[in-house]
Amino acid sequence: MAAMAARDAAERLEATFLAEMLKSAGFGEQSNSFSGGAGEDQFASFHRQAIAERMAASGGIGLAEAFYRAMTETYDDAG
């Protein structure tokens, strides 16, 4: 059971990292006459997070596996 929780946590951590990278890359930003200001920024963050979660669930960029291995090594050593 702990292994499943560690895998879920690793995937969530990768998704959070990916969402921040998408934000830094400007994903979801618009600069046109229909731009909505602060409200648009808030909804763009939800969109980035949803995209990042799908990316992580589909294998992501390999960070979740590295995080998982690191968590389980620490957990195994402590147990």
C-alpha positions, -999 to +999 in steps of 0.1 A: +000+000+000+028+024+008+043+017-026+011+028-043+009+060-023+046+067-031+039+062-069+008+085-067+029+112-048+057+109-074+032+114-103+016+144-086+051+159-080+060+154-117+027+170-128+033+200-106+068+204-121+054+201-156+027+227-149+054+251-137+074+244-168+044+250-191+038+283-173+074+294-178+071+285-214+041+307-218+016+279-224-020+293-222-011+330-224-030+351-249-023+386-261-051+397-282-082+419-279-101+391-262-076+386-233-094+384-200-068+396-174-067+381-140-097+358-146-081+344-177-048+338-158-066+318-131-083+296-156-051+292-176-035+277-145-063+251-143-057+242-179-020+239-175-024+217-144-049+194-163-025+191-192+005+184-169-015+157-150-023+140-183+013+142-194+025+127-161-002+100-163+010+091-198+046+086-187+057+122-185+093+129-189+106+103-165+107+123-133+079+104-116+099+072-118+130+089-105+110+104-076+094+071-069+127+053-067+141+079-044+111+077-021+111+039-020+148+037-013+145+061+016+114+042+028+131+008+025+162+020+043+141+034+072+119+003+075 
